[in-house]
Structure formats: structure tokens, C-alpha cells
Amino acid sequence: MQSQKQPLTVLGLSLSDVALINSLQDMDYIKIVEQAFVNEKAASYPEFKAGDTITVTYRIKEGDKERLQKFKGVVIQISGNSAFTRTFTVRKVSGGVGVERIFPYQSPFIDSIELNKVGKVRRARIFYIRALAGKKARIKEKKVVIEK
């Protein structure tokens, strides 16, 4: 006599249903952990985009001492989908040499971000500025009207 294979069940649910429920529970745990590690300071950062000039005050640890260092430059790109994977690249010219630094948006080492100038660019990633030098590397400033 041939017997048909019945799917295994747990409390009346098939294994695929149990796997689906477990994956949904895991997603809830991921969201809980993400919310626990959210940097509240990141919410207070100003809105900026590529072409803006910003100053990032970064906390640096050297041995047992800690100091703050300011990095002022032009944002050349912002990448990352979620707030937890978002990074931004800042470029400045120091001593005739271009220096770029990538900062994670949620980094606990960022003390503050200050928006100095709002730039007028048409691209989200302005890598073309790497090839420019001198006055050609300048970005036009967008005039912002502040009403009181």
C-alpha cells in the first residue's frame, strides 16, 4: 500500500508557515536593535546635499587622550539607502593636495556638523570636481532667503 507523504506540521502549521513566522520575528528583532543604536545626534544634523560646504567636527582618540578636529570641505557624494548605512564624502584641498574623507552618518565620533554654504550643483555626485583646480573648482553659492 502506497502512503502519501504528508507535510510535517507544528501546532497545525506547515513548516513553511513556521519558517515565515520565524523570519518575521527575526525582522522585528532587527528593527528593535536598529532603534536601540540610533544616534540621536544624527537627527539634529542639518540637511545637506552634494555641493554644500560643511564643517565636520570629529572626535579623535590618541592613546588615552581625546581631541576634536574640524574637517571643512565640499560634500561630493552621499550614499546609502537607510539611515544606518548612509555615508557622505567630504573633499578639501590642503596644501595643494586634494583630501577626501568618508564619514558614516551614524558615527558616534562625529561631534557636530555645521552647514557653511549651500552649493548650486546639478548632480548628486560631483566627482568631476576632482579634475578641476583653482577657480574652476569653485561651486556657485545658492542664495537662501531666511524669513523671520
RAGI-V763946 format. One record per residue. RES is the residue in one small letter. OMEGA is omega in whole degrees, 0 to 359 (none if undefined). Layout:
BEGIN
RES/OMEGA
RES/OMEGA
END
This chain:
BEGIN
m/180
q/176
s/178
q/179
k/176
q/177
p/178
l/180
t/175
v/182
l/178
g/180
l/177
s/180
l/179
s/177
d/179
v/179
a/178
l/180
i/179
n/180
s/177
l/178
q/178
d/179
m/178
d/178
y/179
i/179
k/179
i/180
v/179
e/180
q/180
a/184
f/179
v/179
n/182
e/179
k/181
a/179
a/181
s/179
y/178
p/175
e/176
f/181
k/179
a/181
g/179
d/175
t/182
i/172
t/179
v/175
t/189
y/180
r/182
i/178
k/176
e/184
g/178
d/180
k/180
e/178
r/178
l/179
q/179
k/178
f/183
k/180
g/183
v/176
v/180
i/175
q/171
i/182
s/180
g/183
n/184
s/180
a/184
f/180
t/184
r/174
t/175
f/182
t/180
v/182
r/173
k/176
v/182
s/180
g/179
g/181
v/178
g/180
v/177
e/179
r/180
i/180
f/169
p/184
y/183
q/184
s/177
p/181
f/176
i/179
d/179
s/174
i/181
e/179
l/182
n/181
k/175
v/183
g/179
k/179
v/182
r/184
r/176
a/179
r/187
i/180
f/180
y/181
i/178
r/183
a/183
l/179
a/176
g/183
k/180
k/181
a/180
r/178
i/179
k/181
e/177
k/180
k/182
v/179
v/179
i/179
e/181
k/none
END
